[in-house]
Amino acid sequence: MAFTRRTLLLSVAAAAMMPVFAQDRRRLVIVTGGTGGVFYPYGGGLAKVLSETMANTQATAQVTGGSVDNVKLLSEGEADIGFSTIDSAYDGFTGSGAYTDEGPQNIGLIARLYNSFLHVVANEASGIDSIAAMKGKRISVGSAGSSTESVADRMLAAAGLDPMTDVTRDNLSVSESAGALADGKIDAFFWIGGLPTAAVKDLASAGQTKLRFIGTATEMMVMRTRYPDLYLELTMAAGTYPGQADEVRGLGVANVLVVSGEADDTLVSDVLTAIFDHLDAVHAIHPEAASLTLAGAIVSTKAPWHPAATAFYAARGVTAP
């Protein structure tokens, strides 16, 4: 079933009809992303850790469109914890980018998790060897309103292209993008996610289509000038995906856990205590989850931190650099 806010609200309504003895448990909804990315398995694993280690608590992960959906759901009080890229969280806080129509979102960060890499994956037969070479091609820019779409549009503009007119746009999830590339329906796709991303790994492993991973180091420098403190330079090591012989230099962005700005202080403290008192269990969720450390979980950002999160880190001797 495709995720909608109505789906989430119906699931919450159904939970409200459960027997009284079941309602005594604290129920947390964790909003994640599509099934082909990292947010979803990370969120599912985190829900398991929280359910097993927080007293009288049941956490459940929900599939969503990704960062933009999550920030909106959290701000509206329709979820408790969510995953987002830092640029999307900042855009939400300021009411810019994908949030222009809704305006500023009431959110707070509680942890920096890991860095995502901007995958630019092309069918080698398309002749695409750079972002600029996408002109006139059919490109998936990510799910509508996703952080991938926001970054893709900014990346195309950084390469001197009009993201609305210079490419034929498809709004596909990473799993849909991989399938469309394999079927010859698109020439390339953007995806910002952890390494490795399951859908991309499956596409490369199948060997049906010869892939070219496009570097974006040049455009990344433009992006960092236009959007200071939101993006960083990352390198995808050779062999990250089957058949990928060379390293790929490109753009990265930090991923964060987010809550509503109105989230209860005790809830935030309890969640962070469960995470950092059981880091071994968290690290075992996914290769990217192993990046989480107490010292690296709070950083200086333009997006706001929830006060209970900064208090938690300070009590454990950690402050943002």
Residue pairs with C-beta under 8 A, 6 or more apart in sequence:
1 7
3 62
3 63
3 64
3 65
3 69
5 73
5 78
8 29
8 31
8 62
8 73
8 78
8 79
9 78
11 62
12 29
12 78
15 23
15 27
16 23
24 56
25 56
25 57
25 58
26 54
26 56
26 57
26 58
27 57
27 58
27 59
27 60
28 47
28 50
28 57
28 58
28 59
28 60
28 80
28 81
28 271
29 59
29 60
29 62
29 78
29 79
29 80
29 81
30 43
30 46
30 47
30 50
30 59
30 60
30 61
30 62
30 79
30 80
30 81
30 82
30 83
31 43
31 61
31 62
31 64
31 69
31 70
31 73
31 74
31 79
31 81
31 82
31 83
32 39
32 40
32 42
32 43
32 44
32 61
32 62
32 63
32 64
32 70
32 82
32 83
33 39
33 40
33 43
33 63
33 64
33 65
33 66
33 67
33 70
33 83
34 40
34 63
34 64
34 65
34 66
34 143
34 173
34 174
34 175
35 63
35 175
36 173
36 174
36 175
36 178
36 197
36 198
36 199
37 66
37 174
37 191
37 193
37 194
37 197
37 198
37 199
38 116
38 193
38 194
38 197
38 198
38 286
38 288
39 66
39 83
39 193
39 255
40 61
40 63
41 198
41 285
41 286
42 83
42 113
42 194
42 285
42 286
42 288
42 289
43 61
43 62
43 83
44 61
44 285
45 282
45 284
45 285
45 286
45 289
46 59
46 61
46 81
46 275
46 282
46 285
47 59
47 60
47 61
48 59
49 274
49 275
49 278
49 281
49 282
49 285
50 57
50 59
50 271
50 274
50 275
51 57
51 58
51 59
52 281
53 274
53 277
53 278
53 281
54 270
54 271
54 274
57 270
59 81
62 79
64 70
64 73
64 82
65 143
65 144
65 145
65 146
65 173
66 83
66 142
66 143
66 146
66 147
66 148
67 83
67 84
67 85
67 88
67 89
67 146
67 147
68 88
68 92
68 98
68 99
68 145
68 146
68 147
68 150
69 145
69 146
70 79
70 82
70 83
70 84
70 258
71 82
71 84
71 88
71 89
71 92
71 99
71 105
71 107
71 258
72 92
72 99
72 102
72 105
73 79
73 82
74 80
74 81
74 82
74 105
74 107
74 258
74 259
74 260
75 92
75 105
75 106
75 107
75 260
75 261
77 260
77 262
80 259
80 260
80 263
80 267
81 110
81 257
81 258
81 259
81 271
82 257
82 258
82 259
83 113
83 255
83 256
83 257
83 258
84 92
84 147
84 255
84 256
84 258
85 116
85 147
85 151
85 192
85 253
85 254
85 255
85 256
86 112
86 230
86 253
86 254
86 255
86 256
86 301
86 303
87 147
87 150
87 151
87 227
87 230
87 231
87 253
88 97
88 98
88 147
88 150
89 107
89 109
89 256
89 258
89 301
89 303
90 230
90 301
90 302
90 303
91 97
91 98
91 99
91 150
92 99
92 104
92 105
92 107
92 303
93 104
93 105
93 107
93 302
93 303
93 304
94 104
95 102
95 103
95 104
95 105
97 150
98 145
98 147
98 149
98 150
99 105
106 260
106 261
106 262
107 258
107 259
107 260
107 261
107 303
107 304
108 258
108 259
108 260
108 261
108 263
108 268
108 304
108 305
108 306
108 307
108 309
109 256
109 257
109 258
109 301
109 303
109 304
109 305
109 306
109 309
110 256
110 257
110 258
110 259
110 268
110 271
110 272
110 305
110 306
110 308
110 309
111 256
111 257
111 272
111 275
111 292
111 297
111 298
111 309
112 254
112 255
112 256
112 296
112 297
112 298
112 299
113 254
113 255
113 256
113 257
113 288
113 289
113 291
113 292
113 297
114 194
114 254
114 255
114 288
114 289
114 291
114 292
115 232
115 234
115 252
115 253
115 254
115 255
115 291
116 192
116 193
116 194
116 252
116 253
116 254
116 255
117 192
117 193
117 194
117 195
117 234
117 236
117 250
117 251
117 252
118 151
118 155
118 190
118 191
118 192
118 216
118 250
118 251
118 252
118 253
119 189
119 190
119 191
119 192
119 193
119 197
119 200
119 213
119 236
120 131
120 155
120 188
120 189
120 190
120 213
120 214
120 215
120 216
120 250
121 177
121 178
121 181
121 188
121 189
121 191
121 200
121 203
121 211
121 212
121 213
121 214
122 128
122 129
122 187
122 188
122 211
122 212
122 213
122 214
123 181
123 184
123 186
123 187
123 188
123 209
123 210
123 211
123 212
124 209
124 210
124 211
124 212
125 209
125 210
126 137
126 187
126 188
127 133
128 134
128 137
128 187
128 188
128 212
128 214
129 212
129 214
130 159
130 214
131 155
131 156
131 158
131 159
131 161
131 214
131 216
131 219
132 159
132 160
132 161
134 156
134 159
134 161
134 166
134 167
134 187
134 188
135 161
135 166
135 167
136 166
136 167
137 167
137 168
137 187
137 188
138 167
138 168
138 170
138 185
138 186
138 187
139 152
139 167
139 168
139 169
139 170
139 186
139 187
139 188
139 189
139 190
140 169
140 170
140 171
140 172
140 176
140 177
140 180
140 181
140 186
140 188
140 189
140 190
141 148
141 149
141 152
141 153
141 156
141 163
141 167
141 169
141 170
141 171
141 189
141 190
142 148
142 149
142 151
142 152
142 171
142 172
142 173
142 174
142 177
142 189
142 190
142 191
142 192
143 149
143 171
143 172
143 173
144 171
147 192
147 253
148 174
148 190
148 191
148 192
148 193
149 171
149 190
151 190
151 192
151 251
151 253
152 163
152 190
153 163
154 223
154 226
154 227
155 190
155 216
155 219
155 223
155 251
156 162
156 163
156 166
156 167
157 163
158 219
158 220
158 222
158 223
158 226
159 219
161 167
163 169
170 177
170 180
170 185
170 186
172 180
172 186
172 189
174 189
174 191
174 193
174 197
174 199
174 200
175 199
177 186
177 189
177 191
177 199
178 189
178 199
178 200
178 202
178 203
180 186
180 189
181 187
181 188
181 189
181 203
181 209
181 211
182 203
182 206
182 208
182 209
184 209
188 214
191 197
191 199
191 200
192 253
193 200
194 255
194 286
194 287
194 288
195 236
195 240
195 287
195 288
196 240
196 241
196 287
200 241
201 241
201 242
203 209
203 211
204 211
204 241
204 242
204 243
204 244
205 242
207 242
207 243
210 243
211 241
211 243
211 244
213 236
213 241
213 244
213 248
214 248
215 248
215 249
215 250
216 249
216 250
216 251
217 233
217 249
217 250
219 251
220 231
220 233
220 250
220 251
223 231
223 251
224 230
224 231
224 232
224 233
229 301
229 302
230 253
230 302
231 251
231 252
231 253
232 251
232 252
232 253
232 254
233 249
233 250
233 251
233 252
234 249
234 250
234 251
234 252
235 247
235 248
235 249
235 250
236 244
236 247
236 248
236 249
236 250
237 247
238 244
238 245
238 246
238 247
239 245
254 299
254 301
256 301
256 303
259 267
259 268
259 306
261 304
261 306
263 306
263 308
265 307
265 308
265 311
266 308
268 306
268 308
268 309
268 312
269 308
269 311
269 312
272 309
272 312
273 312
275 282
275 292
276 294
276 297
276 316
279 292
279 293
279 294
282 289
282 292
283 289
283 290
283 292
294 313
294 316
294 318
295 318
297 313
297 318
298 305
298 309
298 310
298 313
298 318
298 319
298 320
299 320
299 321
300 320
300 321
301 320
305 320
310 319
310 320
313 319
313 320
